[in-house]
């Protein structure tokens, strides 16, 4: 009897322990569940924040892309007969570039005009090729040249301006006259757009009236050398100087004015020695950041091809290279300038880029 009572008491004790244990386990599980709910809520908040940041980034880039994303990719093939294979690769994935245009301007600030810049000791510019070339990334963004904006600045050389403002610098290479320069000048006058015309000796000799009109209508006239030679092959400073001086002298004889201090190497061929020679003569060397195959008078692009290439690759700070010999350019320039204006661009003279 006593044993039975002890056994019953023991069973009641065990049941109490089990009951308490169950309650503790339930409380523990509830606490764990609550902790997991709080943790999940925190993770969701982080994801929402990340989605907002990503959405903001997408909105920031949308304005740059929406004007160009519908363009035919075939219209983004090689631009400019004087451009290298680098440019002919078309749109491609490129690392983010750091032009730091404002920083370059600050470096040059306070230097007297014509004073040779003091480059870092032991440093010398290295071109990836003597043929000027470009690689393009996303439509509407600045390309990468085979030398950087910062490095070229030490030699008073330029190929594009700041990416902070939708500005275009118009330039034309003039080898000879075939009837297309006049409509080009008419379109520029209609839009009150000032351009720079790079002339060779033949153009000065055969089209002096057009040269006078360029100067009288406020355009800059720059140096494209007298004989349009392969300038990297000229190592002697006096030979280089003569190619440049003969253009400047004939221009002054025709117009009574000084030639603008801008030099464009024929075919974009250049090396460090040429940059130094041009700088020593007081010139800014001007390359380009946008061009297309317009130079072959016997194989002109259609209007549609020209518009596609020149509107899809235009970008803030673009230095545009066109040829005066192009019939297509003469026919489309008025409409092209209108299209660019509709995209928010304005036209500035090279003097605002170079300070000269």
C-alpha positions as a printed Julia matrix, in Angstrom:
356×3 Matrix{Float64}:
  0.0    0.0      0.0
  2.75   2.37     0.97
  4.68   1.4     -2.13
  1.63   2.11    -4.34
  1.16   5.57    -2.84
  4.83   6.38    -3.39
  4.55   5.23    -6.98
  1.5    7.47    -7.59
  3.27  10.44    -6.04
  6.29   9.84    -8.22
  4.09   9.74   -11.34
  2.45  13.04   -10.38
  5.89  14.61    -9.92
  7.02  13.38   -13.34
  3.85  14.75   -14.98
  4.49  18.16   -13.41
  8.06  18.16   -14.68
  6.92  17.18   -18.19
  4.21  19.85   -18.15
  6.69  22.53   -17.1
  9.17  21.34   -19.72
  6.53  21.53   -22.45
  5.63  25.06   -21.39
  9.31  26.08   -21.47
  9.76  24.55   -24.93
  6.65  26.33   -26.24
  7.86  29.66   -24.83
 11.3   29.07   -26.37
  9.79  28.23   -29.76
  7.57  31.32   -29.65
 10.59  33.5    -28.85
 12.54  31.94   -31.74
  9.62  32.54   -34.09
  9.37  36.17   -32.99
 13.13  36.62   -33.5
 12.93  35.17   -37.01
 10.02  37.45   -37.91
 11.99  40.49   -36.75
 15.04  39.32   -38.74
 12.99  38.77   -41.9
 11.41  42.21   -41.57
 14.87  43.79   -41.36
 16.09  41.94   -44.45
 13.03  43.02   -46.43
 13.67  46.62   -45.46
 17.23  46.37   -46.74
 16.03  44.86   -50.02
 13.46  47.62   -50.44
 16.18  50.22   -49.88
 18.43  48.56   -52.43
 15.56  48.46   -54.95
 14.99  52.18   -54.41
 18.68  52.93   -54.97
 18.72  50.82   -58.12
 15.57  52.55   -59.38
 17.12  55.95   -58.75
 20.23  54.92   -60.7
 18.06  53.74   -63.58
 16.22  57.06   -63.63
 19.51  58.98   -63.6
 20.67  57.2    -66.77
 17.33  57.14   -68.55
 17.63  60.71   -69.88
 20.96  59.91   -71.55
 19.69  56.7    -73.15
 16.14  57.39   -74.31
 17.21  59.6    -77.23
 19.54  56.91   -78.58
 18.34  53.47   -77.46
 16.05  53.07   -80.53
 18.88  53.75   -83.0
 19.88  50.94   -85.34
 23.12  49.4    -84.08
 24.26  49.04   -87.66
 24.3   52.84   -87.82
 27.05  52.82   -85.2
 29.71  51.23   -87.41
 33.05  52.89   -88.21
 33.0   56.68   -88.17
 35.32  58.81   -90.24
 37.68  57.59   -92.93
 40.54  58.85   -90.8
 39.63  56.73   -87.81
 41.46  53.62   -86.65
 40.24  50.04   -86.19
 39.71  50.86   -82.53
 36.77  53.05   -83.46
 35.43  50.63   -86.06
 34.66  48.1    -83.33
 31.48  50.06   -82.61
 29.65  49.97   -79.3
 31.4   47.8    -76.73
 31.75  47.29   -73.0
 34.3   49.77   -71.7
 35.66  50.58   -68.24
 34.36  53.75   -66.69
 36.55  56.61   -67.81
 37.77  59.47   -65.68
 38.15  62.53   -67.86
 38.45  64.96   -64.95
 38.18  67.82   -67.4
 37.72  70.39   -64.64
 40.87  69.15   -62.91
 42.84  69.53   -66.12
 41.58  73.09   -66.5
 42.71  73.91   -62.96
 46.17  72.54   -63.7
 46.49  74.92   -66.63
 44.95  77.88   -64.79
 47.24  80.85   -64.38
 49.67  79.83   -67.11
 50.47  82.58   -69.59
 49.32  82.01   -73.16
 52.04  80.37   -75.25
 54.01  79.28   -72.18
 55.13  75.67   -72.39
 53.55  73.51   -69.7
 55.89  71.83   -67.26
 55.19  68.12   -67.53
 56.01  65.77   -64.63
 59.71  64.96   -64.55
 60.53  61.84   -66.51
 57.0   61.56   -67.92
 56.2   61.38   -71.61
 52.94  60.77   -73.43
 52.61  57.4    -75.11
 50.07  57.02   -77.91
 48.61  53.56   -78.32
 48.84  54.29   -82.05
 50.03  57.14   -84.27
 46.62  56.93   -85.98
 44.04  58.75   -83.89
 41.25  56.37   -82.9
 38.25  56.09   -80.6
 36.29  53.41   -78.76
 32.64  54.0    -77.9
 30.64  52.72   -74.95
 26.97  53.44   -74.28
 25.16  55.67   -76.81
 25.28  59.32   -75.8
 28.4   58.94   -73.62
 31.91  60.17   -74.26
 34.29  57.83   -76.12
 37.8   56.82   -75.09
 40.67  58.01   -77.29
 44.07  56.39   -77.72
 45.37  59.14   -75.45
 43.52  60.66   -72.5
 42.19  64.19   -72.1
 44.53  64.75   -69.15
 47.67  63.57   -70.91
 46.96  65.52   -74.09
 46.42  68.69   -72.06
 50.15  68.83   -71.24
 50.73  69.44   -74.96
 47.83  71.87   -75.51
 46.04  69.09   -77.38
 42.31  68.31   -77.24
 39.78  65.86   -78.58
 36.67  66.66   -76.52
 35.36  68.94   -73.82
 33.6   68.52   -70.5
 30.88  65.93   -70.07
 28.91  68.26   -67.8
 27.27  70.33   -70.54
 25.61  69.41   -73.85
 27.99  71.38   -76.06
 29.27  70.57   -79.56
 32.4   72.0    -81.21
 32.01  71.89   -85.01
 35.11  71.4    -87.17
 35.57  70.83   -90.91
 38.63  69.55   -92.77
 39.04  71.32   -96.12
 41.29  69.61   -98.67
 39.75  71.01  -101.84
 36.55  72.66  -103.06
 33.86  70.77  -104.96
 30.79  72.94  -104.4
 29.74  71.8   -100.92
 31.39  74.43   -98.73
 28.89  77.15   -99.57
 25.78  75.22   -98.39
 27.73  74.27   -95.26
 28.42  77.94   -94.55
 24.77  78.78   -95.28
 23.56  76.22   -92.71
 26.01  77.47   -90.08
 24.87  81.04   -90.66
 21.2   80.05   -90.35
 21.86  78.47   -86.94
 24.32  81.14   -85.81
 26.83  78.33   -85.21
 30.54  79.1    -85.29
 32.84  76.39   -86.63
 36.55  75.86   -87.26
 37.74  75.09   -90.8
 41.11  73.33   -91.08
 42.57  74.24   -94.47
 45.48  73.02   -96.6
 47.47  75.01   -99.13
 45.46  73.8   -102.14
 42.19  75.03  -100.64
 43.69  78.44   -99.86
 45.05  78.73  -103.41
 41.88  77.65  -105.21
 39.04  78.96  -103.0
 40.18  82.31  -101.56
 36.67  83.78  -101.68
 35.33  81.0    -99.47
 38.24  81.49   -97.08
 37.35  85.19   -96.86
 33.72  84.31   -96.19
 34.72  81.95   -93.38
 36.75  84.67   -91.72
 34.19  87.42   -92.3
 31.34  85.35   -90.83
 33.21  84.76   -87.59
 34.48  81.23   -88.12
 37.96  80.17   -87.08
 40.36  78.96   -89.75
 42.98  76.5    -88.54
 46.09  74.8    -89.93
 45.84  71.44   -91.71
 49.41  71.81   -93.12
 50.25  73.04   -96.59
 50.75  69.69   -98.35
 48.68  67.32   -96.15
 51.7   65.16   -95.37
 52.23  62.27   -92.97
 53.53  64.53   -90.21
 55.09  61.86   -87.92
 57.63  61.27   -90.69
 58.83  64.87   -90.38
 61.48  64.96   -87.66
 63.19  68.23   -88.59
 61.69  71.26   -86.85
 62.34  73.58   -89.79
 60.49  71.3    -92.19
 57.59  71.09   -89.73
 57.6   74.86   -89.27
 57.5   75.47   -93.04
 54.41  73.25   -93.47
 52.67  75.33   -90.82
 54.0   78.79   -91.7
 53.13  78.52   -95.39
 49.46  78.05   -94.48
 49.49  80.92   -91.98
 51.25  83.27   -94.4
 48.9   82.59   -97.32
 45.83  82.92   -95.09
 47.03  86.33   -93.91
 47.73  87.36   -97.5
 44.15  86.43   -98.48
 42.27  87.84   -95.48
 44.61  90.28   -93.79
 44.02  88.34   -90.56
 46.06  85.99   -88.41
 45.37  82.27   -88.69
 43.67  80.79   -85.6
 46.15  78.85   -83.4
 44.62  75.43   -84.07
 46.37  72.54   -85.81
 44.79  69.31   -87.02
 47.26  66.6    -88.04
 46.45  65.23   -91.53
 44.61  61.9    -91.27
 44.89  62.2    -87.49
 48.45  60.86   -87.65
 50.53  62.19   -84.78
 53.23  61.39   -82.25
 54.64  63.07   -79.18
 57.36  64.87   -81.15
 54.7   66.43   -83.42
 52.7   67.61   -80.42
 55.79  69.24   -78.97
 56.62  70.97   -82.26
 53.07  72.3    -82.68
 53.05  73.51   -79.08
 56.39  75.25   -79.55
 54.91  77.1    -82.55
 51.98  78.25   -80.39
 49.32  75.86   -81.74
 46.71  73.77   -79.97
 46.45  70.34   -81.59
 42.82  69.41   -82.23
 41.74  65.8    -82.7
 38.05  64.76   -82.58
 35.58  62.61   -80.66
 32.91  62.13   -83.36
 33.18  61.55   -87.11
 31.88  59.23   -89.81
 32.86  58.03   -93.3
 32.07  61.21   -95.22
 35.41  61.9    -96.9
 35.04  59.76  -100.06
 33.31  62.02  -102.58
 32.66  59.05  -104.89
 31.0   56.9   -102.23
 28.83  59.14  -100.1
 26.68  57.82   -97.24
 22.92  58.24   -97.48
 21.15  60.89   -95.45
 19.71  58.17   -93.22
 23.13  56.64   -92.56
 24.61  60.03   -91.73
 21.8   60.97   -89.34
 21.94  57.59   -87.61
 25.67  57.75   -86.97
 25.85  61.41   -86.04
 22.85  61.44   -83.7
 23.5   58.11   -81.95
 27.12  58.9    -81.09
 26.84  62.59   -80.27
 27.8   63.3    -76.66
 28.47  66.25   -74.32
 31.68  68.04   -75.24
 31.87  66.46   -78.71
 34.49  67.77   -81.12
 32.85  66.83   -84.43
 34.93  66.23   -87.55
 33.16  66.65   -90.91
 34.6   67.13   -94.4
 33.7   70.05   -96.66
 34.0   67.76   -99.69
 30.97  65.69   -98.63
 27.83  66.24  -100.69
 25.85  64.55   -97.93
 27.14  67.05   -95.38
 26.18  69.96   -97.62
 22.67  68.56   -98.0
 21.94  67.51   -94.41
 23.81  70.02   -92.24
 20.83  72.34   -91.7
 18.61  69.44   -90.61
 21.44  67.84   -88.6
 22.01  71.02   -86.59
 18.25  71.2    -86.0
 18.21  67.59   -84.74
 21.12  68.23   -82.38
 19.44  71.37   -81.07
 16.3   69.3    -80.48
 18.42  66.92   -78.38
 19.43  69.85   -76.16
 22.84  70.65   -77.68
 24.33  74.06   -78.41
 27.32  74.99   -80.57
 30.45  76.67   -79.24
 33.71  77.83   -80.85
 36.98  76.05   -80.11
 38.17  79.14   -78.25
 35.85  78.14   -75.39
 37.5   74.71   -75.25
 41.13  75.8    -75.56
 41.1   79.28   -74.04
 42.82  80.57   -77.22
